[in-house]
């Protein structure tokens, strides 16, 4: 962040000089630039990623009693949004290698009555089957929503995530690959009618000021300061993603333990938002990291269906549960130095 300080200061100064703090030219410019980056037609800025998920669900008609399929190993963000609109989450299992859903898990969910599917590109890894999942959903009149909160810039076969579903959502929380200096989010679509709905839903349901034209609207807008800052970071996103990927590749090459399941990816598929590995010896490895002064995290320690508020505790999701008991994340961000990376690897490889 510090390396972009002068650009950030210039962007913030531009906002202050404009006198416009909400839904002004910076938001409009960022929406256009981010849509162009993705290869999408429309972008609608929002207050955060979770609001984006809720608004997306409302825009496509989900509500009380709707069945929405999602994964259970991604921190609970999608299931929170599903529950907040009165819909029912249906949890899909994931594959161990990518930690993402597959076309088989979506097929099973559709057979079980899913009307909507939220496809989360977890850890910055694009879902391998997302193009096939998109076709499957269309063929079965199921609405596909992509959750791209961790996958800014990831792609499958040259097509960026966020452009496969009817609608997609992004988060710009500060830790994201494209993150602001506060909260922010966005919705992406190529559908003209959905675009108009999204504009209304983010601002109380207004068609024009004080005239409510659509129910269940929100007060969820991206502010001018964050939009201006995001425009700066967007210019550097591709290079920063490359730096993250170099770190992930270094870890993959240098970590020697055969007990550790490391991520594997094809060109363009992974933007290394989180470098997560899995091991049945997690506790002993974390002890070694702590002893070496290396930070780590567990993304995520509790599956959604095992949360205390869940009505699905008896559901068996073998891979998701296995991952929750073995997954952990290593430092992976553009500012990480080679020396720091070596400390991480040495700690893990130590006997």
N, C-alpha and C positions, 0 to 999 in steps of 0.2 A: 504493500500500500504506500509506504513512504516514497518509493521510487516514482510514484505518479503524483506526488504532492502538488507540484506546480500546476499540473493539468487539472487536478481536483479543485485547487484554490481558484483557478480561472473560471471553472464551471460554476462553482458556488457564487462567485462574484457576479457572474452573468445573471443568475437567478435573482440575486438581491437588487441588481440594477433594473431588472424588468418590473419589479413590484408585483409579480404574479407568482403565487406559491402553490396553487392547486390547478391541475388540468390546464396547463398553459402550453407554450410552444416547446418546452423541453420534453414534456410527456409525449406530445404529438411526434416530435422528432425521434425520440427513443423508440416509440412504438413502430414507427416506419423502419428505422434502422434494424431493430431486432427481428421484425418480420422478414426483411430482406436477407438478413444473416441466415435465417432458418429456411428461406425459400418458401415462405407462407404469404398468404394474401393479407391477413389482418392480425394485429396484436392489440390487446386491450390491457392497459396497466391496471393493477389492483394493489391493495394494501399489503397483501402477503400471499404465500403459496396456499395456505389452508383455505382462506377466503376464495381463492381461485378455484379450488376443488369444489367447494360448496356451490359457487356460482355456476360452474360448469354443469354440475348435476342438475341444478334447478333449470338451467337453460335448455337442457335436452329432455326435460319432462319428468325427471326422477322426483319422488316424494314419498309420502307416507305409504309404507307397504311395498315399495319397489325393492327388487332384489338386485343388489350390486355386488359383483364379484371383484375381489381384490386379493393381494397377497397378505400374509400375516407376519412377515418378517422384516417390515420396513419402518418400524418405529411408531406405528399407529396413526399416522397422519391421514391416510385415506379413509380408514375406518372411522376416525373421528368426524371427518366431513360427512361421511355416509350417515352416521347416527344423528348428526346435527340437523339433517333435513328430514329425519323421520324414516329413512329407508333402512333396509336390513342388509348388513354385510354378509357375503358368502365368501368364505376363505378358500383360496387356491394354494396348493403346495408349489414349491419351486424346485429347480434342479440344483444339485450341490455345487457344480462347477461355477456357474454364472450367478447363482443365488436369485435368479429371475424366474418368472413364470414361463411356461412353454405353451405351444399350441395345444398340446395334449391336456394340460390343466385347464385351458380355456374351453376346450371341447367338453370336458367333463362338467364344468360350471354351467355351460349352456344347456346340457342335458338335464341338469338339476334345476333349471328354470331361471337362470340369470338373464335379466333384461338389459343390464348395463355391465360393462367391464372397465375397471380402472387398471391400466397396465403401467406399473411403476418400473422405470429404468433405474434400478438400484445401484448405488455406489458410483454412478457415472458409466455403467455398463449398459449399452443399448440391448434391449431384448432381442435375442437372436432371431426369433420367429415373428417379429412385429409385423412384417409385411404380410405374412401368411395369416396372422391373427386378425389383421385388418380385413382381409378378404373373407375369412371365416365369419367375422361379426356381421359384415354386410350381407352375406348370404343367408344369415339367420335372423336378420332384422334386429340385431343387438347393437346398441350404441357403444362405441369404443372411445374412452377418454384416456389420453396418455398423461401420466404423471411424470414430468421431466424435471422435477425439482433438483435432482442431483446430476443431471446429464446434459448440461448446456454445451452443445456442439457435437455430441456423439452422433454417429450415423450408422446406417446399415445400407450397404451397396450404394454409397454416395448420397443417400437421402437422409437428411437430418431428422432425429427424433423430434416429435412435436408436429410432424406433418403426415402421420399415418392415420390418426384417428379423426373422428368428427370434430373433436375439440381437444386441446391439450393445455396443460397448466405448468407454470414455472414459478419457482421461488427465487427471490434475490436477497435472501438472508445473508448477512455478512460473510459467513463461512463458505458459501457456495462458490463454484467456479466463476460464475458471474454474480457477485454479491455487492450490495451497496454498503452504505455506512449506517444502515438501519433496515427496517423491514421493507419489503416490496414484493410484488408478484405480477404475473401476467397470464393472460388467456390467449390462445392462438387458434385460429380457424380459417378455413377457406370459404366457409358457407356465409353467403350474404345475409340470410335471415338470422342465423345465429349471431353474427356480428352485431346486428342491430339490437338483439336481445341482450347481449353482453354489455353493451354501452348503457342500456337502461338499468340492468340489474346491479351494476356497480355503483349507481347513484340513485338509490331509493326506488327504482322502477320508473323514474321520470322519463317521459318522452321529451318534454320541455320543462323548464323550471316550475316546480310545485304541481305539475300535472302528472299524476301516477297513472301509467299505462300498462304496467305489468306487475303482478303480485310477487311477493317475497324478495323485493329488492333490498340492497344493502348500502351501507356507507363504506365503500371499500375502494379508495382511489390511491394511485401512486402519486406522490407529491413531486413538485418541480425540482427540489433539491436532490432527491434520490435519483430522479430521472436524469438529471444533468451529470451526476456522478457515474451512473450506470453507462451513460454514453461514453465516458472516458474509459471505463473498464472494458466495455465491449470492443473497443479498438484494439485492446491488448489480449483479448480472450484466447484467440488461436495460439499465440505464442505461449501464454501461461498454461494452456492445456498441454502443449508440447512439453513444457518443463515438468508438469505433473507426470506425464507419461514416461519421461526419461527416468524419473524416480522409481516409478512402478517397475519399469524394465530392469533397473539396477537391482531392486529387491529380488525380482524373479530370478535373476542370474546369480546373485550372490548368496541368497539364503539356501543353505545346504540340506537342512533337515527334510527327509523324505516323509516325515509325519505331518508336515505342514502343507495344506491344500492351498495353492496359490492361484490367483485369477489368471485365466487365459483369454485371449481376445484376438479378433481379426482386425485388420487395418481400419482405423476410423471408429471402431465399435466402442472403445473405452476412452474416457477423458479423465480417469483417475481422480474423481472427486474424493473417494475414500479408497485407500488401499487396505482391503480386508482379507485376512487369511483365516484359515480354520485349522484347529489342531485339538486332538483329544487330550493333549498335554498342555492345554491353555494356561492353567494356573501356574505351573512351573516356569513356563516361558514368560509370563507376566512378572513373576518374581525376579527373573533375570533382567528384564527391562527396567524394572523399578530400581534394582541394585545399581544399574548403569546410569540412572538418571534420565531414562528415555520415557517420554510420555506415550500413552496408548489410550484407546477407548474400546468399548464393546458396542458395536452397532449390529444387532440390538439384543439386549439380554433377556427380554420377555417378548414372546410372540403375542400378537393381538388376541388370539383366541384363549390365551392363558392369563390375560389381565383379570383382575378381581371383579371388574364390572361386566365381564363377558358372559354371554349366554351360550357360548360354544366350547366350554371347557372340556367336554367329552370328545370333541372332534380330534381326529388323529391326522396330523400333518408331519409325517416322518422326517422329511428333509428340513423343513422349517424349524422343527424342534431340535434336531441334531445341530443345526447351525447356531441356534441361540445358546447352546451349551458349549460351543467350540470356537465361535467367531471372535476375532479381535482385530483392531485397526492400528496400523503403524503410521508415524508421521509422514504426510504427503501433501506438500504445498509448495508453490513456486519458489519461495524464498529459502527453502531448505538447502543447506550447503552440502558439498560432497563429503566433507569431514563429518558432518552430523549424520549423513546417511551411513557412513562407515561405522559409526558408533552403534547405530541401530543393528546393523548386520552382525557386528562382532558380538553384541550382547546375545542375539538369538542363536548364533553359531557356537557360543561358548558352552563348554561341557559342565 
